[in-house]
């Protein structure tokens, strides 16, 4: 971490008490009433021109994903949406509810096997009683299910365009897509709960994860999704999206799991072996708006191997991914590298192909939307991790050790209302933030002449928009910007430890760099050299309770980069660190005295949030 005298570059740091916090919450801002028509009904909508933070799930599989079905999941897209709204469903044979309902959600079943899933779930359809279908539906135990999964899913995805013999063609794909559409429409309650039409394109060349989740703004939808069976390269997906746009379809996609991408997500050469050029970069930036920072298969921001000076890099790294399919970690697999390589492409081509905002998700194959709280975790992969004992010792064949998985992340979207168009627009404009599970809220602006203090949250946000740009955008000025950061704790979680800004840039010689600035810390722990004294806020290992005295409930910070160079292509993003809490592995051991995780398994973690970047793109 870069040593820096932060006090000299910090204009204002406010750590507000919990009693002041309520008056600062965005719920106090002015709201405008309107109505929204859906399915013949009128819904009252509150619109906030300064935007609200809406938490949701952008990566979720149901029984309509064949791999989830094989693992024992029988919950449908409709069940998943009901769970997201707080209804009880049966998960792994036991009743389960989400701890807090979501604001919005998207089911993203695999397009590659939608037709097979339709046959598997509908008795009487052609192929329902085939031997392959029976083996998927009737796997008696985990080992049998894993063998079927490898044969019909992993090997098929790696080889491309391989369907089991009971596949009934594209009409069956259309039939299941229609079922997903109907569930998405049925559960849409504008102003209260938003559903977004979506699916997953699951290309895996040579077992490298190049998957994208695809999102549609409205009900102008294709009659079936484009899968990796029809085109395994991102360029082919984009070509299909170009055709959809020509038909008036509003669509974008988010890549996920860079940590499994074998260096192919942020490439030097496209899949057709051609160099990355301006056309490639422009098309990719147009259609790919966010990247998944966190999900059950790990955190893709950084790992200590390549960022040894980042004290928070050792977080849900899912290191056992490297035991399977040659997915050995390399710097090219991680988001901070991708962002920095993107600004280098900007300098070289005039366009940044990796201009991503941040989202989080679960990738749950249990249909349990954003079941992300550590104390409420029941696994994400059916028979593989349905019990504490299975989570402590089983392997997810072809992927990783179960104990390296985590409950996953959340996406926060700043939007004017809880409607499909507003949530989609917020994601498209990259005014998003990811969390590792908690409902931490964070806002991030770059501009000039921000105040040294604000009377209210509303005044601060108005200043952010009127004097600057929000996360996900470019700062256009030639003078060093002021960065305005606001972060608020999750109401049921511990206080916040600190706020950091991560900067990446390309120097005059084309060399890539990144560094970390601690811009605010709780409990007067900021040292004069810009470093932070570690906080002592231990978790009770017998009860799982977290520290309730230390930390800050809220931060408001205005910070200026002391090393700003207007000639450099650069990005800045925010990372907010929470005080330590019990990991699900500790909760499993507390609740199940006979369960013991291996000694190298972490039992305490520091959850966090990441605000999407703001970019500096000098005019050539």
Residue pairs with C-beta under 8 A, 6 or more apart in sequence:
1 309
1 310
1 311
1 515
1 516
1 518
1 531
2 515
2 516
2 517
2 530
3 529
3 530
3 531
4 517
4 529
4 530
4 562
5 528
5 529
5 530
5 562
6 517
6 518
6 519
6 526
6 530
6 559
7 526
7 528
7 530
8 562
9 517
9 559
9 560
9 561
9 562
10 519
10 520
10 557
10 558
10 559
10 560
11 450
11 452
11 482
11 558
11 559
11 560
12 451
12 452
12 453
12 556
12 557
12 558
13 519
13 520
13 555
13 556
13 557
14 453
14 554
14 555
14 556
14 557
15 520
15 522
15 552
15 554
15 555
16 24
16 552
16 553
16 554
16 556
17 553
18 553
20 554
21 488
21 553
21 554
23 456
23 457
24 456
24 457
24 488
24 554
24 556
25 457
25 488
26 48
26 50
26 51
26 52
26 53
26 441
26 457
26 458
26 461
27 52
28 456
28 457
28 458
29 48
29 50
29 457
29 458
29 461
30 48
30 49
30 50
30 458
31 46
31 47
31 48
32 46
32 47
32 48
32 49
33 44
33 45
33 46
33 47
34 44
34 45
34 47
34 417
35 42
35 43
35 44
35 45
36 42
36 43
36 44
36 45
36 190
36 191
36 419
37 43
38 188
38 189
38 190
39 185
39 188
43 189
43 190
43 191
43 192
44 191
45 190
45 191
45 417
45 418
45 419
46 191
46 417
47 416
47 417
48 416
48 417
49 416
50 458
50 461
50 462
50 465
51 414
51 415
51 416
51 426
51 431
51 461
52 414
52 415
52 416
52 417
52 418
53 412
53 413
53 414
53 433
53 441
54 103
54 104
54 194
54 412
54 413
54 414
54 415
54 418
54 423
54 426
55 102
55 103
55 104
55 370
55 410
55 411
55 412
55 439
56 102
56 103
56 104
56 105
56 106
56 194
56 370
56 410
56 411
56 413
56 423
57 84
57 102
57 104
57 105
57 106
57 361
57 362
57 369
57 370
57 410
57 411
58 106
58 108
58 196
58 198
58 213
58 215
58 254
58 292
58 359
58 360
58 361
58 411
58 427
59 106
59 108
59 200
59 213
59 256
59 292
59 295
59 361
59 362
59 363
60 80
60 105
60 106
60 107
60 108
60 361
60 362
60 363
60 364
60 367
60 369
60 370
61 67
61 68
61 73
61 107
61 108
61 109
61 110
61 200
61 363
61 364
61 365
61 367
62 68
62 73
62 75
62 76
62 77
62 79
62 80
62 107
62 109
62 367
63 69
63 73
63 74
63 75
63 76
63 117
63 120
63 121
63 367
64 76
64 77
64 107
64 109
64 114
64 117
64 118
64 121
64 176
64 179
64 180
65 73
65 109
65 110
65 113
65 117
65 200
65 365
66 110
66 113
66 116
66 117
66 120
66 136
66 152
66 153
67 110
67 113
67 149
67 153
67 365
68 365
68 366
68 367
68 381
68 382
69 117
69 120
69 121
69 136
69 137
70 136
70 139
70 145
70 148
70 149
70 152
70 153
71 145
71 149
71 365
71 381
71 382
71 383
71 384
72 92
72 139
72 145
72 382
72 383
72 386
73 365
73 366
73 367
73 382
75 83
75 89
75 90
75 91
75 366
75 367
75 368
76 121
76 179
76 183
76 367
77 107
77 109
77 179
77 180
77 183
77 184
77 367
78 183
78 186
78 187
79 89
79 367
80 105
80 107
80 183
80 367
80 368
80 369
81 105
81 107
81 183
81 184
81 186
81 187
81 193
81 195
81 369
82 89
82 187
83 89
83 96
83 97
83 98
83 367
83 368
83 369
83 371
84 98
84 101
84 102
84 105
84 193
84 369
84 370
85 101
85 102
85 187
85 193
86 97
86 98
86 100
86 101
87 97
88 95
88 96
88 97
89 95
89 96
89 97
89 367
89 368
90 96
91 366
91 367
91 368
91 378
92 366
92 378
92 379
92 382
92 383
92 386
94 378
96 368
96 371
96 378
98 368
98 369
98 370
98 371
98 376
99 373
99 375
99 376
100 373
100 439
101 193
102 193
102 369
102 370
103 193
103 194
103 418
104 193
104 194
104 195
104 196
104 413
104 418
104 423
105 193
105 194
105 195
105 196
105 369
105 370
106 184
106 195
106 196
106 197
106 198
106 213
106 215
107 180
107 183
107 184
107 198
107 199
108 198
108 199
108 200
108 213
108 214
109 117
109 176
109 180
109 199
109 200
110 199
110 200
110 202
110 227
111 173
111 199
111 200
111 201
111 202
111 224
111 225
111 226
111 227
111 228
111 229
112 156
112 157
112 202
112 227
112 228
112 229
113 153
113 163
114 172
114 173
114 176
114 177
114 180
114 199
114 224
114 225
114 227
115 163
115 167
115 168
115 169
115 170
115 171
115 172
115 173
115 175
115 176
116 163
116 164
116 166
116 167
116 172
117 176
118 125
118 168
118 172
118 173
118 175
118 176
118 179
119 125
119 126
119 127
119 128
119 133
119 166
119 167
119 168
119 172
120 128
120 133
120 136
120 137
122 128
125 168
125 172
126 166
126 168
127 133
127 165
127 166
127 167
127 168
128 166
130 164
130 165
130 166
132 152
132 164
132 165
132 166
133 164
133 166
135 144
135 148
136 148
136 152
139 145
139 148
139 383
141 383
142 383
142 384
142 390
142 394
145 382
145 383
145 384
146 384
146 397
149 397
149 398
150 397
150 398
152 164
154 207
154 398
155 162
156 162
156 163
157 202
157 203
157 204
157 228
158 204
158 205
158 206
158 207
160 205
160 228
160 229
160 232
161 229
161 230
163 229
170 224
173 224
173 225
174 223
174 224
177 199
177 223
177 224
177 225
180 197
180 199
181 197
181 219
181 221
184 195
184 196
184 197
185 195
185 219
187 193
187 195
188 194
188 195
188 420
190 418
190 419
190 420
191 417
191 418
191 419
192 418
193 418
194 418
194 419
194 420
194 423
195 420
196 215
196 216
196 420
196 423
196 424
197 215
197 216
197 218
197 219
197 221
198 213
198 214
198 215
198 216
199 213
199 214
199 225
200 211
200 212
200 213
200 214
201 211
201 212
201 213
201 214
201 225
201 226
201 227
201 228
201 237
201 253
202 211
202 227
202 228
203 210
203 211
203 212
203 228
203 232
203 233
203 234
203 237
204 210
204 211
204 228
205 232
205 233
205 264
205 271
206 262
207 262
207 325
207 326
207 327
208 260
208 261
208 262
208 263
208 264
208 327
209 256
209 257
209 260
209 261
209 262
209 265
210 234
210 255
210 261
210 264
210 265
211 255
211 256
211 257
212 234
212 237
212 253
212 254
212 255
212 256
212 288
213 253
213 254
213 256
213 292
213 361
214 225
214 237
214 241
214 251
214 252
214 253
215 251
215 252
215 253
215 254
215 424
215 427
216 249
216 250
216 251
216 424
217 250
217 251
217 420
217 421
217 424
217 425
217 428
218 250
218 420
218 421
220 247
220 248
220 249
220 250
221 249
222 244
222 249
226 236
226 237
226 240
226 241
230 236
230 240
231 237
231 239
231 240
232 271
233 270
233 271
233 272
234 271
234 284
235 270
235 271
235 272
235 280
235 283
237 253
237 287
238 283
238 284
238 287
241 251
241 252
241 253
241 287
242 283
244 251
245 251
250 424
251 287
252 287
252 288
252 289
252 427
252 428
253 287
253 288
253 289
254 288
254 289
254 290
254 291
254 292
254 359
254 427
255 265
255 288
255 291
255 292
255 356
256 291
256 292
256 295
256 361
256 363
257 292
257 295
257 297
257 298
257 300
257 363
258 265
258 266
258 291
258 292
258 300
258 333
258 334
258 335
258 338
259 297
259 298
259 299
259 300
259 303
259 317
259 318
259 321
259 327
259 329
259 333
259 334
260 297
260 321
260 327
260 333
261 332
261 333
262 326
262 327
262 330
262 333
263 330
263 332
263 333
264 271
265 332
265 333
265 338
266 332
266 333
266 337
266 338
266 341
266 342
266 354
267 276
267 332
268 275
268 276
269 275
269 276
270 276
270 280
274 280
276 345
276 349
276 353
277 349
278 349
278 350
278 351
280 353
281 345
281 349
281 351
281 352
281 353
282 351
284 353
284 354
285 351
285 352
285 353
285 355
288 356
289 356
289 357
289 427
289 428
289 429
289 430
290 356
290 357
290 358
290 359
290 427
290 430
290 432
290 612
291 300
291 335
291 338
291 354
291 356
291 357
291 358
291 359
292 300
292 359
292 360
292 361
292 409
292 434
293 299
293 300
293 301
293 335
293 358
293 359
293 360
293 409
293 434
293 610
294 300
294 301
294 316
294 360
294 361
294 406
294 408
294 409
294 434
294 435
294 436
295 360
295 361
295 362
295 363
295 408
295 409
296 362
296 363
296 364
296 380
296 405
296 406
296 407
296 408
297 318
297 321
297 363
297 399
297 400
297 405
298 316
298 317
298 318
298 321
298 400
298 404
298 405
298 406
299 315
299 316
299 317
299 318
299 406
299 436
300 333
300 334
300 335
301 313
301 315
301 334
301 335
301 336
301 610
302 310
302 313
302 334
302 335
302 336
303 313
303 314
303 317
303 319
303 329
303 334
304 310
304 313
304 314
304 317
305 329
306 329
306 331
306 334
306 337
307 313
307 336
307 514
309 516
310 516
312 500
312 575
312 577
312 606
312 608
315 436
315 605
315 606
315 608
316 406
316 436
316 605
317 404
318 400
318 404
318 405
318 406
319 329
319 404
320 400
320 401
320 404
321 327
321 329
321 399
321 400
321 404
322 328
322 329
323 400
323 401
324 398
324 399
324 400
325 398
331 337
332 338
332 341
335 356
335 358
336 502
336 504
336 514
338 354
338 356
339 354
339 356
339 504
339 571
339 573
339 613
340 504
340 505
340 506
340 512
340 513
340 514
340 571
341 354
341 512
342 352
342 353
342 354
342 355
342 356
342 571
343 352
343 504
343 505
343 506
343 569
343 570
343 571
343 615
343 617
344 506
344 510
344 512
344 569
345 351
345 352
345 353
345 354
346 352
346 569
346 615
346 617
347 506
347 510
347 569
348 510
350 620
352 615
352 617
355 430
355 615
356 430
356 612
356 613
357 427
357 430
357 431
357 432
357 471
357 472
357 612
357 613
358 432
358 433
358 434
358 573
358 610
358 611
358 612
358 613
359 409
359 411
359 427
359 432
359 434
360 408
360 409
360 410
360 411
360 434
360 435
360 436
361 370
361 408
361 409
361 410
361 411
362 368
362 369
362 370
362 371
362 372
362 380
362 407
362 408
362 409
363 380
363 408
364 371
364 380
364 408
365 380
365 381
365 382
366 378
366 379
366 380
366 381
366 382
368 378
368 380
370 408
370 410
371 377
371 378
371 380
371 407
371 408
372 407
372 408
372 409
372 410
372 436
372 437
373 407
373 437
374 407
374 437
374 581
374 582
374 583
374 584
374 587
374 605
375 544
375 582
375 584
375 587
376 407
377 407
377 584
377 587
378 386
379 385
379 386
379 387
379 390
379 391
379 402
380 405
380 407
380 408
381 396
381 402
381 405
383 390
384 390
384 394
384 396
384 402
385 391
385 394
385 396
385 402
385 405
388 588
388 589
388 591
388 592
388 595
389 592
389 594
389 595
390 402
391 402
391 403
391 405
391 584
391 585
391 588
392 402
392 403
392 585
392 588
392 595
392 596
392 597
392 598
392 601
393 402
393 403
394 401
394 402
395 401
395 402
396 402
396 405
403 585
403 597
403 598
403 601
406 436
406 583
406 584
407 437
407 584
408 437
409 434
409 435
409 436
409 437
410 434
410 435
410 437
410 438
410 439
411 427
411 432
411 433
411 434
412 432
412 433
412 434
412 435
412 439
412 441
412 442
412 609
413 423
413 426
413 427
413 431
413 432
414 426
414 431
414 432
414 443
414 470
415 422
415 423
415 425
415 426
415 431
416 422
426 432
429 472
429 473
430 471
430 472
430 473
430 612
431 470
431 471
431 472
431 612
432 471
432 472
432 612
433 441
433 442
433 444
433 471
433 609
433 610
433 611
433 612
434 609
434 610
435 607
435 608
435 609
435 610
436 605
436 607
436 608
436 609
437 607
438 489
438 490
438 493
438 578
438 607
438 609
439 490
439 491
439 493
440 487
440 488
440 489
440 490
440 493
440 496
440 576
440 578
440 607
440 608
440 609
441 486
441 487
441 488
441 609
442 485
442 486
442 487
442 488
442 574
442 576
442 609
442 611
443 461
443 464
443 470
443 471
443 484
443 485
443 486
443 487
443 611
444 470
444 471
444 483
444 484
444 485
444 486
444 573
444 574
444 611
444 612
444 614
445 463
445 464
445 465
445 467
445 468
445 469
445 470
445 471
445 483
445 484
445 485
445 614
446 468
446 469
446 475
446 481
446 482
446 483
446 484
446 572
446 614
447 464
447 467
447 468
447 469
447 475
447 477
447 481
447 482
447 484
448 467
448 468
448 477
448 479
448 481
448 482
449 467
449 482
450 463
450 464
450 467
450 468
450 482
450 484
450 558
451 459
451 460
451 463
451 558
452 558
454 460
454 463
454 556
457 486
460 484
460 486
460 556
461 486
463 484
464 470
464 484
468 475
468 481
468 482
468 484
469 475
469 476
469 614
470 614
471 573
471 574
471 611
471 612
471 613
471 614
472 612
472 613
472 614
473 614
473 615
474 614
474 615
474 616
474 617
475 481
475 614
475 615
475 616
478 566
479 566
480 560
480 561
480 564
480 566
481 560
481 561
481 564
482 558
482 559
482 560
483 501
483 519
483 557
483 558
483 559
483 560
483 561
483 572
483 614
484 556
484 557
484 558
485 499
485 501
485 519
485 520
485 555
485 556
485 557
485 558
485 559
485 574
485 611
486 554
486 555
486 556
486 557
487 496
487 499
487 554
487 555
487 574
487 576
487 609
488 553
488 554
489 495
489 496
489 551
489 552
489 553
489 554
489 578
490 578
493 546
493 578
493 581
493 607
494 537
494 546
494 547
494 548
494 551
494 578
494 579
494 580
494 581
495 522
495 550
495 551
495 552
495 553
495 578
495 579
496 522
496 551
496 552
496 553
496 554
496 555
496 576
496 577
496 578
496 579
497 521
497 522
497 535
497 537
497 551
497 577
497 578
497 579
497 606
498 518
498 520
498 521
498 522
498 525
498 532
498 576
498 577
499 518
499 519
499 520
499 521
499 555
499 557
499 574
499 575
499 576
499 577
500 516
500 517
500 518
500 519
500 574
500 575
500 576
500 577
501 516
501 517
501 519
501 559
501 561
501 572
501 573
501 574
501 575
502 514
502 515
502 516
502 517
502 572
502 573
502 574
502 575
503 514
503 515
503 516
503 517
503 561
503 570
503 571
503 572
504 512
504 513
504 514
504 570
504 571
505 512
505 513
505 514
505 565
505 568
505 569
505 570
505 571
505 616
506 512
506 513
506 568
506 569
506 570
507 513
507 568
508 567
508 568
517 530
517 559
517 561
518 526
518 530
518 531
518 532
519 557
519 559
520 526
520 552
520 555
520 557
521 532
521 533
522 535
522 550
522 551
522 552
523 535
523 550
523 551
523 552
525 532
525 533
525 534
525 535
526 532
526 533
527 533
535 550
535 551
535 579
536 550
537 546
537 547
537 549
537 550
537 551
537 579
537 580
538 547
538 580
539 545
539 546
539 547
539 580
539 581
539 582
539 586
539 604
540 546
541 586
541 603
541 604
542 590
543 590
544 582
544 586
544 587
544 590
545 582
546 579
546 580
546 581
546 582
547 579
547 580
550 579
551 578
551 579
555 576
561 572
566 616
566 618
567 618
568 616
568 618
569 615
569 616
569 617
569 618
570 615
570 616
571 613
571 614
571 615
571 616
572 613
572 614
572 616
573 610
573 611
573 612
573 613
573 614
574 609
574 610
574 611
575 608
575 609
575 610
575 611
576 608
576 609
576 610
576 611
577 606
577 608
578 606
578 607
578 608
579 606
580 604
580 605
580 606
581 604
581 605
581 606
581 607
582 590
582 603
582 604
583 602
583 603
583 604
583 605
585 597
585 601
585 602
585 603
586 603
586 604
588 595
588 597
589 595
589 596
589 597
589 603
597 603
